[in-house]
Structure formats: C-alpha cells, structure tokens
Amino acid sequence: MKAKIIIKYLGFVLLFNAIFLFISAGISLYLHETSFVPLLFSAFMCTILGTLPQVFVETPDEVSFHEGLSISVLGWIITCLIGTIPYFLWGGEFSFANAVFESVSGFTTTGSTILNDIEVLPKGLLFWRASTHFIGGAGIILFVLLILPDKRGIQSSIYHSEVSGLSMMNFKTKTKEIGNIIVIVYCSLVLLETVLLKLLGMEWFDAICHSFATVATGGFSTKNLSIAYYNNIWIEITIMFFMILSSIHFGLIYATILGKKFNIFTSKITRTYIIVIFIGILLVALQLTHEHTYDFDNSLRYASFQVISLATTTGFATADTPNWPIFSILILIYYTIQCGMVGSTSGGLKFDRVYLFFQSLIKQLKLAKHPNGVYSVKVDEITISNEVELQTVVFILLYILTFSVVALLLTAMNIDGITSFSASIATIGNVGPGFGGVSSLGNYAGLPDTAKYLLSINMLLGRLEIVNVIVFLTIITRRK
C-alpha cells in the first residue's frame, strides 16, 4: 500500500470540500456576516492542502483495493475534521467537541445537533451546514470519482471499497456509469424538491437547505422547530414523499424513470419496504388515537411524518415524541434500527439486510425440517450466495454489538438508559433524533464532551459500515 497514492486522492477530497466552503463564504460576504472570515480561511486551507498533492505527487496508474479502502475511510475522517474548522472559528455554541459533533453529524447525514438556537447562525454558516449533508448524502468519494480517469480500474477499486456489495445487485453497468446514475438521480431530486418547497411557501434559501437535508436523508433544518415551524400539511407531504424516494435504491429510481421492466413497482423488496412503513404508520396512529394523544386526523399526520422520517434516517420532526405512548416509541425505535434500503442515501442497518435475514431464517427452518432438501434465498429474482447470507448475519451481529457497547459506555457517563440506548442507535444508524434527552425536537447539547466524541465515532462507524473500518484498522496495524 503506497501512502503517496492515498495522499493524492485525499487532495481531491479536500478540493471538492473547498468548492462549497467558497460558496458559503460568498453568501456570508454578500450578506456582510460574521462567518465570512472563518469560512474563507477554511476554504483557502482546504484549497492549499488539496493542491499540494496534485503538484508534487504523480498520478498513479492503478489503485489497489487496500489503497481504495484507505482513501475512502481517511477521506471521510479528513472531511469531517475540515468541516469542524468554520464552526469552531465562528464560536457561539461551537466548542471544539460541539464543532466536531456537528461536522460529523452533517457529513454522515445523521442530522443530530448540539445547537440550542439554530436560527442565530449566519446564513453562510447555515449553508455550509446544509452542504455537509449534500456532500455526504451521495458520498464525497463518489463525487470525486466522477472527475477521475479510470486507469486500470482506479475508479472501481475506490468505489467498491466505498459501497456495500448488496447495493451493487441492482446495478449492471460500469463504475463510471453507476456514479453518473447516482449523481443524476440525486441532483434531480434536490432540484425538484427545492422548486416544490418554494412553490409551497418556503424562501429559496430554506427550500435549498431543506432539500439538501431531505434527499441526503440528513435532517438538518434551518429552524429550531424543524419542519414543525411551518405547520403546513403540503410541505410535510412533499418532504415525506422525497424522504421515501431518497431511501429507495437509486438504481431502481433511474430504471423507473427510463421505463425499464425491473423498477420500483416490480421490485418485491421495495414493495415490502413500503408496506412495512405503512404498517408502522397505522399502528402508531391507532395507538395515539386510542391514548387520546391527538384526534385521528392529527394522529395520522404526526405518525406518518415521524415514522417515515426515522425509517428513512432523515430525522426531521413535526412533533416532539417523548410523551408518546411507550408502544409508539418502541415502534419508532425499531425503525431507527431497520432504516432504508441499500443503494440509497439512507444509513443504518438497511431494510435489505433485515429482509435477507428473515429469508435466510426461513431457509434454515426448511432445512431443519428437510435436511436433504436444496433451498436458496432470492431477492428480486437474484439468487443470494451462502457467502452473502453469512456476511449479512455477521454484519447484523456486529451492528447490534456496536450500538449495545456504545449505549453501555454512555450509561457509564451517568446518562439515563433511554437517552443512552436511543442515542447510540440513532447515531450508528445516521438517523439523528432519539428519545429521552435527545428527542426529535431536542438536541445533544446536554451530553458531556466525552459522549459527543464517542457518538461522533459511532456516526462514522455507521456511515462506513463497521466492517470497512475493521478491515482498514487491520491493514494499518499489519503494516506496523
């Protein structure tokens, strides 16, 4: 593994971040805001650090898988650290721990925040905050791949280290074309939602920021009350639609637009995913009505938004959920674990893995009944190998083990059980809000700095999918 190759491509990552920092600085300059200098300094720092490797390091002819994995993991870490700088330099509520937490939360599209007063932030800094969602949603590594020449599979090595194998099942094309498809769908959804939100009454700035957050399934809002601020049913319906769409495999969305046979409507796993969400909405709405929390209309309205928001890992809110019945809270916690589909911007365990787990369980039950039988697991007519089945089970166990250990460590910091448990699940799943002290209209400001650092690591583990981090650590450890 050659360090120069890794440094070369990390430079591209920094330069891409610099573009959005300069745009944010431009907004601050135009509006004569106090965030101009912090943003401009960060932009120049990014540009200088990103340019040096391009000048002094030659472009490699090929990149190995280990180098690609290192570029992916280190790219995310460096991006999150760079994103900390403008927050910390601006000050306000941004201590160093808070700045790190907010930056990691933005880039991993978690959407958890430490801010008690979001609306006090200058618009330039708010745009940078929203941009971290936009960059992290499709993945900064993916954006960088689009400008790289594909010499001897360079793109493929980096891309396959960034994207899980399950998400590749619905893509039957080259890496460059896959990247183009994802970015075209991603940017088209952002543009369409921005226009619709503007037509429904949002200001252009708020419409852009909320579209960045919705399509990235992030959840950062420009308002303290999140989407509840607008109290507009049509804005809520529009955002719900785009949250669901953004949590579905982008390859299927692209295929649907082109009118291909295999699309969102013909995909069994996608139909199952939608049905499971609607079952959750119905159960929560009925419970809220039964407990007289709201009347049926408002129960359905709030249940729909909160279930979809958490199931897609977006994290927007129209209601504060701590006072909801425990039955409803447990259902919402399940959705923060399950999350959206592979191949989307959604984080978490992924519905595909949950679906595959139960299909594998059915297969094992059949084998127990008929030991000599020959059975296979299929997902949308694609036969799943025993190796992928095993990888899925291992990933699920690692995922549960990780959020359990993090929750245990949080309780050791004198944080109550429901806050610790839900914060751990919400951050590893890149969902955002939890319950207890970190509820949907609350924040993570009250947690100790050690907890914020721990949850920042948890967010990165969720975004990088745990196994990649473990493999990366074994690579660098072995080299030593």
C-alpha positions in Angstrom: 0.0 0.0 0.0 1.5 3.3 -1.1 1.0 6.4 1.0 1.6 8.8 -1.9 -1.4 7.3 -3.8 -3.7 7.8 -0.8 -2.5 11.4 -0.2 -3.0 12.2 -3.9 -6.7 11.3 -3.8 -7.3 12.8 -0.4 -6.2 16.0 -2.0 -9.1 15.7 -4.5 -11.5 15.2 -1.5 -10.2 18.4 0.1 -10.6 20.4 -3.1 -14.2 19.3 -3.5 -15.0 20.5 0.0 -13.3 23.8 -0.8 -15.8 24.5 -3.5 -18.7 24.5 -1.0 -16.7 26.5 1.5 -16.1 29.2 -1.1 -19.8 29.3 -1.9 -20.7 29.6 1.8 -18.1 32.3 2.2 -19.6 34.1 -0.8 -23.0 34.1 0.8 -21.6 35.5 4.0 -19.7 38.2 2.1 -22.8 39.2 0.3 -24.9 39.4 3.5 -22.0 41.0 5.5 -22.0 38.2 8.1 -19.5 37.4 10.8 -19.0 33.9 9.4 -17.2 35.2 6.3 -13.6 35.1 7.7 -14.0 31.6 9.3 -15.4 30.2 6.1 -12.9 31.9 3.8 -10.0 30.8 5.9 -11.3 27.2 5.9 -11.8 27.4 2.1 -8.2 28.6 1.5 -6.8 26.0 3.9 -8.7 23.2 2.1 -7.5 24.5 -1.3 -3.8 24.7 -0.3 -3.8 21.2 1.4 -5.7 19.8 -1.5 -3.5 21.3 -4.2 -0.1 20.3 -2.8 -0.5 16.6 -3.5 -1.7 17.4 -7.1 1.5 19.4 -7.7 4.1 17.1 -6.0 2.6 13.6 -6.3 2.3 11.8 -9.6 -1.0 10.3 -10.7 -0.8 6.5 -10.2 -1.5 4.0 -12.9 -3.6 1.8 -10.6 -5.0 1.7 -7.1 -5.3 -1.5 -5.1 -8.4 -2.4 -3.1 -6.5 -1.7 0.2 -5.5 1.7 -1.1 -9.0 2.4 -2.2 -10.4 1.4 1.2 -7.8 3.7 2.9 -8.8 6.6 0.6 -12.5 6.0 1.5 -12.1 5.8 5.3 -9.5 8.5 5.6 -11.4 10.7 3.1 -14.4 10.7 5.4 -12.3 11.3 8.5 -10.4 14.2 7.0 -13.6 15.7 5.5 -15.2 15.7 9.0 -12.2 17.3 10.6 -12.0 20.1 7.9 -15.8 20.7 8.4 -15.1 21.4 12.1 -12.9 24.4 11.4 -15.5 27.0 10.3 -17.8 26.1 13.2 -15.0 26.3 15.8 -13.6 29.6 14.4 -17.0 31.2 14.4 -17.6 30.4 18.0 -21.0 30.7 19.6 -22.2 27.3 20.9 -19.4 25.6 19.0 -16.8 24.4 21.5 -14.3 22.1 19.8 -16.3 19.0 20.9 -19.5 20.6 19.6 -17.9 21.6 16.3 -16.6 18.0 15.7 -20.0 16.5 16.6 -21.9 18.9 14.3 -19.4 18.3 11.4 -19.5 14.5 11.7 -23.3 14.6 12.0 -23.6 16.7 8.9 -21.3 14.7 6.6 -22.6 11.3 7.8 -26.1 12.7 7.2 -27.1 11.8 10.8 -28.7 15.2 11.5 -28.1 15.2 15.2 -27.3 18.7 16.5 -25.8 20.3 19.6 -27.4 23.7 18.8 -30.0 25.1 21.2 -30.6 28.0 18.8 -30.1 27.2 15.1 -31.7 30.4 13.9 -28.9 32.5 15.4 -26.4 31.1 12.9 -25.4 33.3 9.9 -26.8 32.1 6.6 -23.3 31.4 5.2 -22.7 29.0 8.1 -26.2 27.5 7.7 -25.5 26.9 4.0 -22.2 25.2 4.9 -24.1 23.1 7.5 -26.6 22.1 4.8 -23.8 21.5 2.3 -22.3 18.9 4.6 -25.5 16.9 4.1 -25.4 17.4 0.3 -21.7 16.3 0.1 -22.2 13.4 2.5 -25.5 12.2 1.0 -24.2 10.8 -2.2 -20.8 10.5 -0.7 -17.8 12.7 -1.2 -15.8 9.8 -2.5 -18.4 9.3 -5.3 -18.4 12.9 -6.3 -14.6 12.7 -6.6 -14.7 9.6 -8.7 -16.7 11.4 -11.4 -13.7 13.6 -12.1 -11.1 10.8 -12.0 -9.8 9.0 -15.1 -10.5 5.2 -14.9 -7.0 3.9 -15.4 -6.7 0.2 -14.8 -9.8 0.1 -12.6 -8.9 3.1 -10.3 -12.5 4.1 -10.0 -13.6 0.5 -9.4 -11.1 -0.1 -6.6 -12.2 3.1 -4.8 -15.9 2.7 -5.5 -16.1 -0.9 -4.3 -14.3 0.0 -1.1 -17.0 2.7 -0.5 -20.2 0.9 -1.4 -21.6 -2.3 0.1 -21.9 -5.4 -2.1 -25.7 -5.6 -1.6 -26.2 -2.2 -3.2 -24.5 -3.4 -6.3 -27.1 -6.1 -7.1 -29.4 -3.7 -9.0 -26.5 -2.1 -11.0 -25.5 -4.0 -14.1 -23.1 -1.4 -15.6 -19.6 0.1 -15.2 -18.5 2.0 -12.2 -18.4 5.4 -14.1 -21.9 4.9 -15.3 -23.1 3.9 -11.8 -21.6 7.1 -10.4 -23.3 9.1 -13.1 -26.7 7.4 -12.4 -26.4 8.1 -8.6 -25.4 11.8 -9.1 -28.1 12.4 -11.8 -30.9 11.0 -9.6 -29.5 12.7 -6.5 -29.2 16.2 -8.0 -32.5 15.8 -9.9 -34.4 15.0 -6.7 -32.7 18.0 -4.9 -33.7 20.4 -7.7 -37.3 19.1 -8.0 -37.9 19.3 -4.2 -36.4 22.8 -4.0 -38.8 24.1 -6.6 -41.8 22.4 -5.0 -40.9 23.7 -1.5 -40.5 27.2 -2.9 -43.9 27.0 -4.5 -45.4 25.8 -1.2 -44.2 28.9 0.6 -40.6 28.4 1.7 -38.0 31.0 1.0 -35.4 29.9 -1.7 -32.7 29.6 0.9 -34.7 27.4 3.3 -36.0 25.4 0.3 -32.5 24.6 -0.9 -31.2 23.8 2.6 -34.2 21.5 3.4 -33.9 19.8 0.0 -30.2 19.1 0.7 -31.2 17.6 4.0 -34.2 15.6 2.7 -32.6 13.9 -0.3 -29.4 13.2 1.7 -31.8 11.8 4.4 -29.9 14.0 6.8 -32.3 16.1 8.8 -30.5 19.5 9.5 -33.1 22.2 9.4 -32.7 26.0 9.3 -35.4 26.3 12.1 -35.3 25.4 15.8 -38.7 23.6 15.4 -37.6 21.7 12.3 -40.5 21.1 9.9 -43.0 21.8 12.7 -42.1 25.5 12.3 -44.0 25.7 9.0 -47.2 23.9 10.2 -48.0 23.3 6.6 -49.5 19.9 5.6 -48.5 20.2 2.0 -44.9 20.9 2.9 -45.0 17.9 5.1 -46.5 15.7 2.4 -43.9 16.9 -0.1 -41.0 16.2 2.3 -42.4 12.7 3.2 -42.6 11.8 -0.5 -39.0 12.8 -1.1 -37.8 11.1 2.2 -39.3 7.8 1.0 -38.0 8.3 -2.5 -34.5 9.1 -1.3 -34.4 5.9 0.9 -35.0 3.7 -2.1 -32.2 2.2 -4.3 -31.2 5.0 -6.7 -30.7 2.4 -9.5 -34.4 1.4 -9.2 -35.4 5.1 -9.4 -33.3 5.5 -12.5 -34.8 2.4 -14.1 -38.3 3.5 -13.3 -37.7 6.9 -15.0 -36.4 5.1 -18.1 -39.4 2.8 -18.1 -37.4 -0.4 -17.6 -39.1 -3.7 -16.7 -37.3 -4.0 -13.3 -38.2 -0.9 -11.4 -39.6 0.4 -8.1 -43.1 -1.1 -8.8 -41.9 -4.5 -9.9 -39.3 -4.9 -7.1 -40.6 -7.2 -4.4 -38.2 -5.9 -1.7 -39.2 -2.3 -2.4 -42.9 -3.1 -2.2 -42.2 -4.9 1.1 -40.3 -1.9 2.4 -43.1 0.5 1.6 -45.7 -1.9 3.2 -43.7 -2.2 6.4 -43.5 1.6 6.7 -47.3 1.9 6.2 -47.9 -0.8 8.8 -45.8 1.2 11.3 -47.7 4.4 10.5 -51.1 2.7 11.0 -50.0 1.1 14.3 -48.6 4.4 15.7 -51.6 6.4 14.5 -54.1 4.0 16.1 -52.2 4.0 19.4 -52.0 7.8 19.5 -55.7 8.0 18.9 -56.5 5.3 21.4 -54.5 7.1 24.1 -56.2 10.4 23.2 -52.8 12.0 22.5 -54.4 13.6 19.3 -57.6 13.1 17.3 -57.4 10.6 14.5 -56.5 13.1 11.8 -53.6 14.6 13.7 -52.5 11.2 14.9 -52.3 10.0 11.3 -50.5 13.2 10.3 -47.8 13.1 13.0 -47.4 9.3 12.9 -46.9 9.4 9.1 -44.2 12.1 9.3 -42.3 10.7 12.3 -42.3 7.0 11.1 -41.2 8.0 7.6 -38.6 10.4 9.0 -37.0 7.8 11.2 -37.4 4.8 8.8 -35.6 6.8 6.1 -33.0 8.0 8.6 -33.8 11.7 7.8 -34.7 12.8 11.3 -36.9 15.8 10.6 -39.7 16.4 13.1 -43.2 17.8 13.2 -43.9 16.6 16.8 -41.9 16.0 20.0 -42.2 12.3 20.8 -41.0 11.8 24.4 -44.6 12.0 25.7 -45.9 9.5 23.2 -47.1 6.1 24.5 -44.3 3.6 25.0 -45.8 1.3 22.4 -45.4 4.0 19.8 -41.9 4.8 21.0 -40.8 1.1 20.7 -42.1 1.0 17.1 -40.2 4.2 16.2 -37.0 2.7 17.8 -37.5 -0.4 15.6 -37.5 1.9 12.5 -34.3 3.6 13.7 -32.7 0.2 13.6 -34.1 -1.1 10.3 -33.8 2.2 8.3 -33.9 2.5 4.5 -32.7 0.5 1.5 -29.2 -0.2 0.2 -28.2 1.9 -2.8 -29.9 5.0 -1.3 -28.7 7.8 0.9 -30.2 6.2 3.9 -28.0 5.0 6.7 -28.4 2.3 9.3 -28.7 -1.5 9.2 -30.7 -1.3 5.9 -34.0 -2.9 5.2 -32.4 -5.2 2.6 -30.3 -6.9 5.3 -33.4 -7.3 7.5 -35.3 -8.8 4.6 -32.4 -11.1 3.7 -32.0 -12.2 7.3 -35.6 -13.4 7.5 -35.4 -15.1 4.1 -32.3 -16.9 5.4 -34.1 -17.8 8.6 -37.0 -19.4 6.5 -34.4 -21.3 4.5 -32.8 -22.7 7.7 -36.2 -23.7 9.1 -36.9 -25.6 5.8 -33.5 -27.3 6.1 -34.2 -28.3 9.7 -37.5 -29.9 8.5 -36.0 -31.4 5.3 -32.2 -31.9 5.9 -31.7 -33.3 2.4 -33.6 -30.5 0.6 -31.9 -27.9 -1.6 -33.1 -24.4 -0.9 -31.9 -21.0 -2.0 -32.6 -17.4 -1.0 -33.7 -15.0 -3.7 -34.0 -11.2 -3.6 -35.9 -9.8 -6.6 -35.1 -13.0 -8.6 -31.4 -12.7 -7.8 -30.0 -15.8 -6.0 -28.1 -14.9 -2.9 -24.9 -16.9 -2.2 -24.3 -18.6 1.1 -21.3 -16.2 1.5 -23.5 -13.1 1.2 -26.0 -14.7 3.7 -23.2 -15.2 6.2 -21.9 -11.7 5.6 -25.3 -10.3 6.3 -25.7 -12.2 9.6 -22.2 -11.2 10.7 -22.9 -7.5 9.9 -26.2 -7.6 11.8 -24.4 -9.1 14.9 -21.6 -6.5 14.7 -24.1 -3.7 14.3 -26.1 -4.8 17.4 -22.9 -5.4 19.4 -21.6 -1.9 18.5 -24.6 0.1 19.5 -25.0 -2.1 22.7 -21.4 -1.3 23.7 -21.8 2.4 22.9 -25.1 2.5 24.9 -23.3 0.8 27.8 -20.5 3.3 27.7 -22.9 6.2 27.7 -24.7 4.9 30.8 -21.3 4.8 32.5 -21.2 8.6 32.0 -24.3 8.9 34.1 -26.7 9.4 31.1 -30.1 7.8 31.6 -31.0 4.5 30.0 -33.5 5.6 27.3 -31.2 8.5 26.2 -28.1 6.3 26.1 -29.9 3.5 24.2 -31.7 5.7 21.7 -28.7 8.0 21.1 -26.5 5.0 20.3 -29.0 3.6 17.9 -29.8 7.0 16.3 -26.1 7.8 15.7 -24.9 4.5 14.4 -28.0 4.4 12.1 -27.3 8.0 11.0 -30.9 8.8 12.0 -30.4 11.8 14.2 -33.0 12.2 17.0 -33.6 9.6 19.6 -35.7 9.7 22.8 -35.3 10.9 26.3 -32.8 13.8 26.4 -32.1 13.6 22.7 -35.7 13.6 21.3 -37.0 14.8 18.0 -37.3 18.5 18.9 -34.4 18.3 21.4 -30.6 18.1 20.8 -27.4 16.6 22.1 -26.0 19.8 23.7 -26.5 18.5 27.3 -24.3 15.4 26.8 -20.7 15.5 28.2 -17.9 16.1 25.7 -16.7 12.5 26.0 -20.1 11.3 24.9 -20.1 13.6 21.9 -16.7 12.3 20.8 -17.9 8.7 21.3 -21.1 9.3 19.3 -19.1 11.0 16.6 -17.1 7.8 16.2 -20.4 5.9 16.2 -21.8 8.0 13.4 -18.7 7.3 11.3 -18.9 3.6 12.0 -22.5 3.7 10.8 -21.7 5.6 7.6 -18.6 3.5 6.8 -20.5 0.3 7.7 -18.3 -1.0 10.5 -16.6 -3.9 8.6 -14.8 -1.4 6.3 -13.4 0.3 9.4 -12.3 -3.0 10.9 -10.6 -4.1 7.7 -8.9 -0.7 7.5 -7.6 -1.0 11.0 -6.2 -4.5 10.3 -4.4 -3.2 7.2 -2.7 -0.3 9.0 -2.0 -2.5 12.1 -0.4 -5.2 10.0 1.8 -2.7 8.3 3.2 -1.6 11.6 
